[in-house]
Amino acid sequence: MLGPVRVLGADGQEVPLGPPQQRAVLAVLLLQEGCSISYDALVDAVWGSQPPRHVGNVVQKYVSGLRRFLGDAVDLTCAGGGLRLTA
């Protein structure tokens, strides 16, 4: 993907998506749209071999933020030991 990850609301206004890593989490989930991605694969895609110390808490915080920002536009669920985004 080229350029920043952006989401436009129904009113055409850009939806705030939070910090860069939260946008990266969204980008990875969008690339896997409709499929479950494991937490380990998500962490590896976003942080590589240098994840933050409490990465599980960070992922939960970012997923919660994305659910809040995106509302009913997507279904972001825990599935099979990972996450699945369905738009």
N, C-alpha and C positions, 0 to 999 in steps of 0.2 A: 504494500500500500504506500502511496505517496501522499504527503501532506498530513495535516492534523486530523485527528478523529473529531468529527462534529456531528451533533444531532440537532435537527430542527423540529420544534414542536408543531402542533396543528396550526398554530397562529403564524408560523413561518419564522418565529424567533428562535435563536440558538438557545439550546438547553445547557445550563452549566453542568459540566461533567467532573469537576474537581481536579485534583492534582494529576500530573503526568502519568504516574503509575496506575492510577485509577482508570485513566483513558486507555492505557495499555491493556489493562484487564478487559475492558470492554472490547477493544480491538481483537484480542485473542478469542474472546467468546463469540464475537461476530464471525470470525473466520471459521469457527466450528459450529455455526448456527444450526440448531436442531439436533446436534450430537452432544453427548456428554464428554466433558474433558476432565481428567483427573486433576486433583489439587496439585500433585507433583508436576504434571505437565504444564499447568497454568503457571506455577511458580517458576519453573524452568524457562518458560517463554518470556515472562516479564522480567525476572531478576537474574536469570542465568545461574552461575555457580556462586553468586554473592547475595543470597536472599537476606532480608532484614532478620534480626534476631528472633522476633516473635511473628514470623511470617503468617502463621495461621490466623492470628488476631488481625493482622493487616488485611489479609484477603477477606475476612468476614466484614471488616469495616468498609472496604471498597465495594463489596457486593451489596451491602446495606445501603451505601450511598447511591449506587447505581439504581437500585430498586426505587429509592426515593426520587431521584432525578427523572427516571424514565417512566415511572408510574405504570399505567396499564398498557403502554405501547409495546412492552415486551413481557415475556414470562421467563423469569430467571429463577430456576429451581435447583435444589440439590437432587442429584440423580446418580445412583450407582457409584457412590464414593467420589463424586465430582460435581461439576456444575453443568447445567444446560441452559442456554438462552434460545428462546424461540420468539421470533418477531412476528 
